[in-house]
Amino acid sequence: MANTVVVGAQWGDEGKGKVVDLLSSDIQCVVRYHGGNNAGHTVIVDGKKVILHLVPSGILYPNMLCLIGNGVVLDPVSFDEELTLLEKQGIDVSAKRLRVSLKTQLIMPYHRILDQAREAKAGHGKIGTTGRGIGPCYEDKAGRCGVRAADLKDPDILMRKIRAALAEKNALFTTLYGMEPLDARKVFDEVMRSAPRMLPLLTDVSEELENVWKQGGKVLFEGAQGIHLDVDHGTYPFVTSSNAVSGNAATGSGIAPAHLERFVGIAKAYITRVGSGPFPTELLDDTGEALRRKGGEYGATTGRPRRCGWQDACILRESARLNGLTDIALTKLDVLSGFDEILCCVAYEYEGRRVQYPPQDSECLGRVKPIYQAFPGWKEDIGGCRSWEDLPANARAYVEALEQLSGVHISIVSVGPDRGQTLFR
């Protein structure tokens, strides 16, 4: 097993949690390297569902070391609640199993309030954020006025940073948004209530990873969201506020890029998106509703219905190019069972030209016209298939076509939500 980076190859919600869980059986450590609790990873083992927001999916393996890197933004209140829920399910989330970088930025109460106030004021122009405070937290990080997890160790430093932040944030709340100002002491008390849980988990993640490698272990780097929500390379401005690309696994965990060896892109057999933004293959008809219903396409974090559409090979090609994908894990192939015909976007028509990749002009993805290729469907229920040969011929042909269209080998095919409903090629 190589040191492996797992990324979402579409707009998120591809099933990264299940794939990370599957790959974790052969590695010793999983590290989450970006994003926050705006992402939800659902893992189903023996019919039991576990939804994770900040904790790496490897936590379901009893001997796995799980790390949260410096590239993550962490809401201490939500984190505390998540750990409590996991403990109730009998999952060990002590410092023996789970550790957090001292450099991890903390999402503060004023970040959440600012995020929600902006979206409310934007009206029809809203981005479609989860309102979890992710963007404002990353803004403060870039502005060098953020709060780090290490600040919980020194209440005086924490209070000083909160007062400085509220000098600006309260001006926005009262003047621009017509809201009441926040009290620094109340913000401090809310965050410090999580300190007893957080402090024992704080560590130097770079050192932890180095120790794993010194002992001959392998590491899996777990991404959040999808590549086309990357703040630089996604459908800007309808993106997340961090870099979801595989290269950020090094920056977001504090290691050298030379340690990264395998790059697995997770893609659904169709495609979905949550929130605003362009979506060339979106289906606003009965077929789109059928995909949503059969696929259970509702956000694990927000419960919002996901927008659904046919597969888009242009999006997959761009993901392969941006991330250096070595292989693809294709999920939810079972959802396509029952369709007479399955379409896949193989190229775009843009300004009179046929293009293979998303154009890079400003807000241009909303102006492309998808060019489709039709594939014959299959009627069989494939949820019980346990080998590649068990799949119907048309299902195998569709997967092989996606390989050719994307230029990347599909090494894993998921035919259901449970850990056992997985085919390896």
Secondary structure, 3 states (H helix, E strand, C coil): CCCEEEEECCCCCCCHHHHHHHHHHHCCEEEECCECCCCCEEEEECCEEEEECCCCHHHHCCCCEEEECCCEEECHHHHHHHHHHHHHCCCCCCCCCEEEECCCEECCHHHHHHHHHHHHHHHHHCCCCCCCCHHHHHHHHHCCCCCEHHHHHCHHHHHHHHHHHHHHHHHHHHHHCCCCCCCHHHHHHHHHCCHHHHHHHEECHHHHHHHHHHCCCCEEEECCCCHHHCCCCCCCCCCCCCCCCCCHHHHCCCCCHHHCCEEEEEEECCEEECCCCCCCCECCCHHHHHHHHHHCCECCCCCCECEEECEEHHHHHHHHHHHCCCEEEEECHHHHCCCCEEEEEEEEEECCEEECCCCCCCCCHHHCEEEEEEEECCCCCCCCCCCHHHCCHHHHHHHHHHHHHHCCCEEEEECCCECCCEEEC
